[in-house]
């Protein structure tokens, strides 16, 4: 169906939401094409897109369609299906959550709904706590405020992997956008009548088709977080924390209150929920601009370090102010290897290392973890990008009743987990672990940066960088497709270097699910892993370099970055540094 046909279907629908109709009425043809050229793709990360009118936007119709499709999947795959639902602080999140709850309840799926904004890991926990058939969290993670998303979970509390996502996508594709009086909101008429929407929700609440998740589940989650952590050295810590106007404020501070040695200072401008993220348009704790206020307060208060969680509180970023006043933000890789080494060391000292211990990381995460695993005799599993694949490995251990072997999972994008109580990265768990680790090192007269330097001295210096090239719109999608097609060709060359080895995860036998990922190893041992983002219109290149010294590694990385910029620029004029983001 052409985009013009889809646009006419929407604009002529009599009950179309008034605000969406007004939005479409002022759009020019190029923008209309971008809004209707394709439907929002449902993948392992669910749906994610900009808020607005159109099939390529997050709105009440695309969300309701996805909810009906997931309901059909649950009814097909589970007896007496049930679903836990959570939502973050973003604009429209609560509306989408209540709408989703009603759509599922109408189809016969029992719904457990968090009453207030909730971190994504608590949704994973809720699925497992209630024994649900699946879960949904309304969030766009760390994306700008114009985005929202619909992330789906399986009965294990983990995000759907490739097979499950494909099946759900198939059910969604069968659903129309407008139901013509068959939906609980009568094909959309209820979207213009908030009172009517509330009455439908209250009706299902009274009939017990929808049930609010109580405090007991949240308390149980907090106990599970503490059990999954290590131990706190009794040294005073002063920590500056920012929830970046998201969901982490209460859960993180609740977890840290259990430790009397920690003084937590909160960044007031970013403390309360606000889906517009006024102080950090890109609320990602991986990047410096999002951490500026926390770093400033840490300097003023002479804090030991500062940390922040993203809006759905599954990532945690960390930084310190050095003695000479410089603000140093750690990468996800750096905190990951620090935590991995700390957890291994703590378990070894406490004689709590399990037999045949297992850790899991993604293929785009620093290979330095392989050296640490070897040193502690830990089996390290590499999985595809996405914490769902780490959760899947925990599930495999659980099936064999060997979940106690799992000690840590992490990914380069600031995602960490040290327990098996959830199947997703957990910013609350991560925040507690970082505090425990910092207290340990402080008791040994070193800060986190000094601890990292000691690791580099022992294992060698690793430089890791992630280059993210935005490729928006119809043209950008074609650029990414062409780039990935060419990089798979065996004769493809990399500017200024010889490709020693190439792995195509779409066709080669890697032992992992098929994926649009290509890994290159250059003659000097440097690695480049290339993939299109699964949630944003971006092409991502992960660069990995190892040398004995910092300066040598930095020089090699600088040259590699320049070569990648030139490489991408030959496909689209976006290769200069101003079009890149998220250095990791």
Phi, psi and omega per residue, in radians:
X1 nan 2.272 -3.110
X2 -1.260 2.781 -3.121
X3 -1.106 -0.566 -3.135
X4 -1.170 -0.656 3.105
X5 -1.136 -0.768 3.137
X6 -1.129 -0.695 3.119
X7 -1.077 -0.767 3.140
X8 -1.106 -0.653 3.115
X9 -1.053 -0.699 -3.136
X10 -1.281 -0.853 -3.002
X11 -1.234 -0.378 3.126
X12 -1.673 -0.063 3.114
X13 -1.230 2.092 -2.972
X14 -1.084 -0.600 -3.046
X15 -1.689 0.286 -3.108
X16 -1.012 2.379 3.107
X17 -0.850 2.320 -3.024
X18 -1.046 -0.771 -3.101
X19 -1.157 -0.632 3.111
X20 -1.214 -0.633 3.091
X21 -1.119 -0.743 3.109
X22 -1.106 -0.678 3.134
X23 -1.083 -0.782 -3.135
X24 -1.180 -0.550 -3.051
X25 -1.141 -0.368 -3.105
X26 -1.832 0.052 -3.124
X27 -1.425 2.406 3.021
X28 -1.456 2.931 -3.020
X29 -1.028 -0.760 3.132
X30 -1.030 -0.673 3.136
X31 -1.259 -0.660 3.084
X32 -1.069 -0.697 3.111
X33 -1.067 -0.746 -3.132
X34 -1.159 -0.554 -3.131
X35 -1.332 -0.444 -3.040
X36 -2.141 -0.017 -3.093
X37 -1.094 -0.516 3.084
X38 -2.617 2.855 3.025
X39 -1.475 2.645 3.009
X40 -0.949 2.202 -3.090
X41 -1.339 2.363 3.050
X42 -1.725 2.070 3.129
X43 -2.241 -2.766 -3.127
X44 -1.139 -0.382 3.065
X45 -1.618 0.152 -3.115
X46 1.370 -2.485 3.060
X47 -1.818 2.541 2.988
X48 -2.701 2.352 3.128
X49 -3.026 3.113 3.105
X50 -1.248 2.596 3.033
X51 -1.265 2.442 3.107
X52 2.649 -3.037 -3.089
X53 -1.563 2.448 3.094
X54 2.228 2.867 3.137
X55 -1.298 -0.294 3.116
X56 -1.811 0.559 -3.136
X57 -2.404 2.778 3.015
X58 -1.532 2.045 3.115
X59 -2.675 3.108 -3.061
X60 -1.059 -0.510 -3.090
X61 -1.394 -0.760 3.117
X62 -1.187 -0.602 3.118
X63 -1.233 -0.797 3.138
X64 -1.081 -0.682 3.099
X65 -1.080 -0.797 3.120
X66 -1.101 -0.701 -3.140
X67 -1.107 -0.735 3.118
X68 -1.143 -0.675 3.116
X69 -1.135 -0.738 3.124
X70 -1.192 -0.621 3.078
X71 -1.060 -0.750 3.116
X72 -1.081 -0.696 3.098
X73 -1.094 -0.797 -3.132
X74 -1.124 -0.715 3.141
X75 -1.130 -0.508 -3.141
X76 -1.418 -0.535 -2.973
X77 -1.866 -0.136 -3.070
X78 -2.441 2.525 2.978
X79 -1.465 2.408 -3.121
X80 0.838 1.027 -3.017
X81 -1.133 2.587 3.092
X82 -2.456 2.783 -3.055
X83 -2.588 2.313 3.019
X84 -1.621 2.491 -3.105
X85 -2.317 2.359 3.059
X86 -2.347 2.927 3.116
X87 -2.658 2.737 -3.102
X88 -1.785 -2.832 -3.013
X89 -1.569 0.097 -3.054
X90 -1.231 2.782 3.050
X91 -1.041 2.326 3.120
X92 1.336 -0.023 -3.068
X93 -1.090 -0.822 -3.126
X94 -1.130 -0.729 3.101
X95 -1.034 -0.803 3.129
X96 -1.113 -0.655 -3.130
X97 -1.152 -0.791 -3.138
X98 -1.181 -0.692 3.078
X99 -1.053 -0.819 3.131
X100 -1.057 -0.741 3.127
X101 -1.044 -0.748 -3.139
X102 -1.174 -0.722 3.138
X103 -1.098 -0.742 3.122
X104 -1.187 -0.749 -3.125
X105 -1.077 -0.693 3.139
X106 -1.109 -0.582 -3.125
X107 -1.406 -0.127 3.118
X108 1.797 0.265 3.111
X109 -1.731 2.189 3.085
X110 -1.238 2.350 -3.048
X111 -2.034 2.321 2.973
X112 -1.962 2.027 -3.004
X113 -2.064 2.234 2.992
X114 -1.157 2.411 -3.041
X115 -1.404 -0.331 -3.089
X116 -2.416 3.023 -3.126
X117 -0.976 2.455 -2.942
X118 -2.518 2.403 3.067
X119 -1.064 2.582 3.098
X120 -0.968 -0.769 3.140
X121 -1.054 -0.485 3.084
X122 -1.237 -0.486 3.015
X123 -1.141 -0.795 3.096
X124 -1.006 -0.745 3.130
X125 -1.147 -0.709 -3.141
X126 -1.071 -0.675 3.089
X127 -1.021 -0.801 -3.106
X128 -1.288 -0.652 -3.109
X129 -1.085 -0.759 -3.107
X130 -1.632 -0.018 -3.109
X131 1.107 0.725 -3.066
X132 -1.324 2.794 3.073
X133 -1.388 -0.322 -3.137
X134 -3.015 -3.126 3.134
X135 -2.649 2.754 3.114
X136 -2.433 2.347 2.982
X137 -2.196 2.292 3.103
X138 -1.558 1.876 -3.089
X139 -2.889 2.692 2.957
X140 -2.096 0.443 3.043
X141 0.966 -2.057 -3.020
X142 -1.762 0.165 -3.119
X143 -1.213 2.844 3.093
X144 -1.025 2.901 -3.038
X145 -1.118 -0.304 3.138
X146 -1.348 -0.073 -3.106
X147 -1.805 2.705 2.868
X148 -2.600 3.025 -3.059
X149 -2.691 3.015 -3.071
X150 -2.414 1.649 -3.023
X151 -1.767 2.339 -2.981
X152 -1.994 2.484 -3.104
X153 -2.182 2.670 3.096
X154 -1.611 -3.107 -3.087
X155 -1.154 -0.285 3.095
X156 -1.473 -0.070 -3.095
X157 1.508 0.118 3.105
X158 -1.803 2.691 3.044
X159 -1.047 2.615 3.118
X160 -1.073 2.402 3.031
X161 -1.541 -3.016 -2.915
X162 -0.990 -0.867 -3.074
X163 -1.090 -0.813 -3.130
X164 -1.113 -0.725 -3.140
X165 -1.112 -0.680 3.119
X166 -1.121 -0.674 3.117
X167 -1.166 -0.776 3.106
X168 -1.088 -0.750 3.118
X169 -1.006 -0.666 3.115
X170 -1.093 -0.708 3.098
X171 -1.198 -0.679 3.129
X172 -1.100 -0.717 -3.114
X173 -1.083 -0.418 3.131
X174 -1.403 -0.236 -3.081
X175 -1.557 2.342 3.035
X176 -1.339 2.868 3.072
X177 -1.357 -0.567 -3.086
X178 -2.079 2.235 -2.928
X179 -1.654 -0.145 3.120
X180 0.889 1.104 3.030
X181 1.204 0.324 3.093
X182 -1.853 -0.226 -3.122
X183 -1.625 2.853 3.132
X184 -1.092 -0.334 3.093
X185 -1.905 0.356 3.042
X186 0.912 0.981 3.038
X187 1.159 0.266 3.070
X188 2.006 -0.191 -3.090
X189 -1.063 -0.560 -3.129
X190 -1.184 -0.332 -3.115
X191 -1.167 -0.417 3.103
X192 -1.551 -0.034 -3.060
X193 -2.285 1.509 -3.102
X194 -0.968 -0.657 -3.138
X195 -1.082 -0.667 3.133
X196 -1.170 -0.739 3.103
X197 -1.019 -0.755 3.135
X198 -1.114 -0.665 -3.116
X199 -1.174 -0.649 3.082
X200 -1.118 -0.803 3.138
X201 -1.051 -0.816 -3.124
X202 -1.099 -0.624 3.113
X203 -1.059 -0.834 3.134
X204 -1.190 -0.551 3.090
X205 -1.140 -0.765 3.136
X206 -1.169 -0.557 3.134
X207 -1.448 0.029 -3.141
X208 1.147 0.289 3.006
X209 -1.321 -0.457 3.017
X210 -2.079 2.336 3.138
X211 -2.322 2.316 3.105
X212 -1.292 2.483 3.074
X213 -1.389 2.228 -3.023
X214 -1.579 3.108 -3.097
X215 -1.125 -0.485 -3.094
X216 -1.094 -0.599 3.109
X217 -1.200 -0.687 3.124
X218 -1.176 -0.698 3.103
X219 -1.128 -0.701 3.122
X220 -1.109 -0.678 3.098
X221 -1.079 -0.795 -3.137
X222 -1.062 -0.679 3.092
X223 -1.112 -0.693 -3.141
X224 -1.150 -0.661 3.099
X225 -1.072 -0.841 -3.122
X226 -1.077 -0.717 -3.128
X227 -1.113 -0.551 -3.090
X228 -1.421 -0.179 -3.095
X229 -1.573 -2.986 -3.042
X230 -1.790 -1.929 3.127
X231 -2.604 2.660 -3.087
X232 -1.790 2.123 3.026
X233 -1.197 2.436 -3.062
X234 -1.388 0.999 3.061
X235 -2.018 2.556 -3.114
X236 -1.203 2.383 3.080
X237 -2.230 2.346 2.991
X238 -1.970 2.115 -3.018
X239 -2.199 2.330 2.990
X240 -1.721 2.238 -3.088
X241 -2.182 2.437 3.022
X242 -2.258 2.222 3.019
X243 -1.475 0.054 3.131
X244 0.909 0.739 3.108
X245 1.075 0.439 -3.090
X246 -1.952 -2.544 -2.982
X247 -1.611 -0.154 -2.948
X248 -1.381 -0.289 -2.969
X249 -0.875 -1.054 -3.078
X250 -1.253 -0.844 -3.113
X251 -1.069 -0.728 -3.117
X252 -1.195 -0.795 -3.119
X253 -1.181 -0.596 3.062
X254 -1.075 -0.776 -3.141
X255 -1.117 -0.696 -3.082
X256 -1.377 -0.332 3.097
X257 -1.096 -0.373 -3.110
X258 -1.233 -0.173 -3.071
X259 -1.999 1.829 -3.048
X260 -1.160 -0.263 -3.122
X261 -1.456 -0.099 -3.067
X262 -1.806 2.181 2.983
X263 -1.781 2.060 -3.091
X264 -1.854 2.128 3.053
X265 -1.874 2.260 -3.073
X266 -1.807 2.421 3.077
X267 -1.246 1.889 -2.990
X268 -1.064 -0.673 -3.105
X269 -1.148 -0.347 -3.077
X270 -2.079 0.263 -3.042
X271 -1.367 -0.783 -3.018
X272 -1.570 2.665 -3.131
X273 -1.091 2.360 3.094
X274 -2.769 1.889 -3.086
X275 -1.192 -0.147 3.087
X276 -1.557 -0.206 3.130
X277 0.790 1.084 -2.972
X278 -1.099 -0.482 -3.097
X279 -1.668 -0.185 -3.137
X280 -2.618 1.562 -3.075
X281 -0.960 -0.419 3.091
X282 -2.083 1.546 -2.952
X283 -1.376 1.112 -3.088
X284 -2.017 1.995 -3.088
X285 -1.199 0.014 3.048
X286 -1.372 -0.348 -3.000
X287 -1.956 2.638 -2.991
X288 -1.128 -0.683 -3.074
X289 -1.073 -0.601 3.127
X290 -1.256 -0.391 -3.045
X291 -1.778 0.057 -3.025
X292 -1.047 -0.799 -3.092
X293 -1.168 -0.697 3.106
X294 -1.119 -0.721 3.135
X295 -1.144 -0.689 3.132
X296 -1.103 -0.790 3.137
X297 -1.170 -0.633 3.111
X298 -1.080 -0.672 3.110
X299 -1.167 -0.778 -3.110
X300 -1.154 -0.633 -3.062
X301 -1.650 0.004 -3.106
X302 0.927 0.823 -3.136
X303 -1.315 2.720 3.097
X304 -1.166 -0.641 3.079
X305 -2.923 3.010 3.080
X306 -2.252 2.658 3.121
X307 -2.552 2.802 3.125
X308 -2.591 2.606 3.013
X309 -1.950 2.635 3.133
X310 -1.330 3.040 -3.001
X311 -0.967 -0.583 3.109
X312 -1.749 0.158 2.967
X313 0.991 0.733 2.971
X314 -1.913 -0.141 3.075
X315 -2.075 2.641 3.051
X316 -2.381 2.228 3.074
X317 -1.830 2.617 -3.023
X318 -2.390 2.508 3.056
X319 -2.666 2.918 3.064
X320 -2.369 2.856 2.968
X321 -1.850 2.109 -3.070
X322 -1.321 2.972 -3.094
X323 -1.061 -0.501 3.124
X324 -1.580 0.222 3.042
X325 1.510 0.071 3.129
X326 -1.436 2.455 3.126
X327 -1.630 2.151 -3.046
X328 -2.086 1.924 3.084
X329 -1.605 2.175 3.101
X330 -1.363 2.579 3.041
X331 -1.438 2.896 3.071
X332 -1.083 -0.616 3.075
X333 -1.116 -0.740 -3.094
X334 -1.164 -0.816 3.105
X335 -1.154 -0.614 3.116
X336 -1.047 -0.832 -3.127
X337 -1.263 -0.583 3.056
X338 -1.072 -0.814 3.135
X339 -1.162 -0.715 -3.129
X340 -1.060 -0.820 3.128
X341 -1.137 -0.722 -3.138
X342 -1.109 -0.809 -3.125
X343 -1.115 -0.753 3.108
X344 -1.087 -0.772 3.136
X345 -1.135 -0.760 -3.133
X346 -1.110 -0.792 3.127
X347 -1.098 -0.675 3.130
X348 -1.150 -0.799 -3.126
X349 -1.134 -0.590 -3.098
X350 -1.590 0.071 -3.082
X351 0.977 0.708 -3.131
X352 -2.061 0.278 3.052
X353 -1.349 2.147 -3.127
X354 -1.235 2.855 2.997
X355 -1.150 2.393 3.129
X356 0.909 0.993 -3.111
X357 -1.114 2.606 -3.094
X358 -2.228 2.350 2.952
X359 -2.193 2.752 -3.077
X360 -2.377 2.365 3.027
X361 -2.407 2.898 3.095
X362 -1.520 2.798 -3.079
X363 -1.144 -0.357 -3.134
X364 -1.629 0.063 3.120
X365 -1.559 2.628 -3.000
X366 -0.858 2.329 3.051
X367 -1.204 -0.111 3.065
X368 -1.035 -0.516 3.108
X369 -1.052 -0.520 3.129
X370 -1.152 -0.654 3.108
X371 -1.180 -0.721 3.132
X372 -1.137 -0.757 3.137
X373 -1.049 -0.744 3.133
X374 -1.092 -0.708 -3.109
X375 -1.114 -0.647 -3.114
X376 -1.718 0.087 -3.134
X377 1.003 0.847 3.092
X378 -1.858 2.338 3.053
X379 -1.304 2.126 -3.109
X380 -1.906 2.110 3.126
X381 -1.750 2.379 3.057
X382 -1.825 2.326 -3.121
X383 -2.279 2.982 3.109
X384 -1.124 2.867 -3.141
X385 -1.100 2.326 -3.127
X386 2.129 2.241 -3.073
X387 -1.165 -0.310 3.094
X388 -1.012 -0.563 -3.137
X389 -1.335 -0.477 3.006
X390 -1.217 -0.773 3.078
X391 -1.045 -0.634 3.118
X392 -1.082 -0.697 3.125
X393 -1.136 -0.652 3.059
X394 -1.078 -0.707 3.108
X395 -1.075 -0.697 3.104
X396 -1.071 -0.718 3.096
X397 -1.142 -0.698 -3.136
X398 -1.097 -0.675 3.114
X399 -1.046 -0.546 3.130
X400 -1.646 0.138 -3.098
X401 1.014 0.698 -3.132
X402 -2.182 0.448 -3.071
X403 -1.099 -0.368 3.119
X404 -1.162 -0.242 3.103
X405 -1.270 -0.406 -3.094
X406 -1.302 2.212 3.138
X407 -2.042 -0.431 -3.093
X408 -2.958 2.511 2.992
X409 -2.384 2.452 3.110
X410 -2.724 2.774 3.079
X411 -2.353 2.785 -3.013
X412 -1.117 -0.344 -3.079
X413 -1.582 0.696 3.003
X414 1.166 0.584 3.098
X415 -1.929 2.239 -3.053
X416 -2.431 2.630 3.078
X417 -2.745 2.277 -3.128
X418 -2.054 0.222 3.136
X419 -2.472 3.089 -3.107
X420 -1.916 0.192 -3.077
X421 -1.281 -0.370 3.034
X422 -2.285 3.022 3.130
X423 -2.162 0.569 3.105
X424 -2.553 2.852 3.071
X425 -1.109 2.633 -2.997
X426 -2.362 1.952 3.138
X427 -1.188 -0.491 3.091
X428 -1.217 -0.875 3.050
X429 -0.985 -0.775 -3.138
X430 -1.087 -0.728 -3.130
X431 -1.121 -0.743 3.119
X432 -1.140 -0.768 -3.136
X433 -1.047 -0.745 -3.135
X434 -1.088 -0.707 3.113
X435 -1.137 -0.740 3.109
X436 -1.094 -0.741 3.131
X437 -1.136 -0.761 -3.130
X438 -1.112 -0.677 3.112
X439 -1.132 -0.697 3.106
X440 -1.047 -0.869 -3.104
X441 -1.186 -0.618 3.114
X442 -1.119 -0.631 3.106
X443 -1.163 -0.308 3.074
X444 -1.804 0.292 3.028
X445 1.168 0.634 3.050
X446 -2.488 2.664 3.065
X447 -1.690 -3.102 -3.059
X448 -1.139 -0.641 3.136
X449 -1.173 -0.721 3.098
X450 -1.138 -0.631 3.088
X451 -1.130 -0.678 3.109
X452 -1.141 -0.715 3.140
X453 -1.111 -0.602 3.085
X454 -1.133 -0.666 3.091
X455 -1.123 -0.756 3.129
X456 -1.107 -0.666 3.119
X457 -1.092 -0.585 -3.092
X458 -1.461 -0.739 -3.003
X459 -1.792 -0.205 -2.997
X460 1.763 2.763 -3.049
X461 -1.592 2.204 3.121
X462 -1.901 2.312 2.970
X463 -1.975 2.258 3.103
X464 -2.254 2.393 -3.122
X465 -2.495 2.406 3.029
X466 -2.000 2.143 3.103
X467 -1.800 2.237 -3.097
X468 -2.113 2.006 -3.093
X469 -1.849 2.049 -3.122
X470 -1.279 2.318 -3.137
X471 -2.339 1.213 -3.004
X472 -1.409 2.802 3.047
X473 1.348 -3.123 -3.124
X474 -1.065 -0.785 -3.133
X475 -1.102 -0.680 3.133
X476 -1.128 -0.665 3.095
X477 -1.073 -0.700 3.128
X478 -1.183 -0.622 3.103
X479 -1.071 -0.807 -3.135
X480 -1.099 -0.738 3.138
X481 -1.082 -0.750 -3.137
X482 -1.162 -0.738 3.141
X483 -1.075 -0.840 -3.116
X484 -1.150 -0.629 3.104
X485 -1.100 -0.763 -3.106
X486 -1.246 -0.655 -3.066
X487 -1.205 -0.339 3.107
X488 -1.375 -0.316 -3.101
X489 -1.211 2.330 -3.077
X490 -1.089 -0.463 -3.126
X491 -1.497 -0.068 -3.124
X492 -1.105 2.367 3.138
X493 -1.976 2.704 3.072
X494 -1.784 2.337 -3.071
X495 -0.994 2.145 3.025
X496 1.355 0.195 -3.126
X497 -2.685 2.780 3.108
X498 -1.739 2.297 3.104
X499 -1.457 2.005 -3.114
X500 -1.441 -0.640 -3.095
X501 -2.614 2.556 -3.114
X502 -2.370 2.329 3.059
X503 -2.175 2.150 3.099
X504 -1.829 1.882 -3.052
X505 -1.273 -0.069 3.092
X506 -1.520 -0.504 -3.061
X507 -2.202 -0.455 -3.092
X508 -1.363 2.755 3.105
X509 -1.489 1.750 -3.093
X510 -1.941 -0.148 -3.038
X511 1.412 0.021 3.129
X512 -2.002 2.817 3.078
X513 -1.003 2.649 3.114
X514 -1.105 2.388 -3.080
X515 -2.674 2.649 3.128
X516 -1.389 1.206 -3.105
X517 -2.367 2.404 3.062
X518 -2.224 2.307 3.108
X519 -1.973 2.287 3.116
X520 -2.070 2.364 2.978
X521 -1.991 2.122 -3.117
X522 -1.473 2.953 -3.052
X523 -1.050 -0.549 -3.127
X524 -1.512 0.104 3.125
X525 1.644 -0.175 3.105
X526 -1.133 2.606 -3.114
X527 -2.067 2.521 3.008
X528 -2.306 2.179 3.067
X529 -2.029 2.266 -2.996
X530 -2.118 2.325 3.071
X531 -2.755 2.629 2.959
X532 -1.392 2.506 3.102
X533 -1.095 2.505 3.103
X534 -1.522 -0.138 -3.066
X535 -2.223 -0.180 -3.091
X536 -2.442 2.746 3.109
X537 -1.357 1.172 -3.059
X538 -2.394 2.542 2.999
X539 -1.746 2.234 -3.039
X540 -2.054 2.303 3.087
X541 -2.116 2.177 3.141
X542 -1.859 2.118 -3.068
X543 -1.928 2.376 -3.091
X544 -2.363 2.205 -3.105
X545 -2.335 2.460 3.035
X546 -2.273 2.278 3.037
X547 -2.485 2.919 -3.135
X548 -1.220 -0.616 -3.072
X549 -2.041 2.742 -3.127
X550 -1.094 -0.824 -3.047
X551 -1.108 -0.755 3.134
X552 -1.112 -0.769 3.140
X553 -1.099 -0.709 -3.126
X554 -1.137 -0.697 3.118
X555 -1.134 -0.750 3.113
X556 -1.101 -0.733 -3.138
X557 -1.148 -0.706 3.139
X558 -1.039 -0.757 3.122
X559 -1.170 -0.683 -3.136
X560 -1.129 -0.699 3.107
X561 -1.077 -0.791 3.126
X562 -1.060 -0.731 3.128
X563 -1.113 -0.688 3.124
X564 -1.179 -0.692 3.090
X565 -1.020 -0.801 3.132
X566 -1.115 -0.669 -3.115
X567 -1.090 -0.872 -3.111
X568 -1.213 -0.585 -3.094
X569 -1.111 -0.442 3.106
X570 -1.197 -0.313 3.126
X571 -1.709 -0.588 -3.125
X572 -2.718 2.539 -3.101
X573 -1.377 1.046 3.092
X574 -2.339 0.299 -3.021
X575 -1.450 -0.133 -3.117
X576 -1.325 2.738 -2.995
X577 -0.969 -0.513 -3.100
X578 -1.148 -0.272 3.121
X579 -1.724 0.102 3.131
X580 -1.826 2.728 3.129
X581 -2.435 3.016 2.891
X582 0.967 1.190 3.077
X583 -1.334 2.165 -3.062
X584 -2.166 nan nan
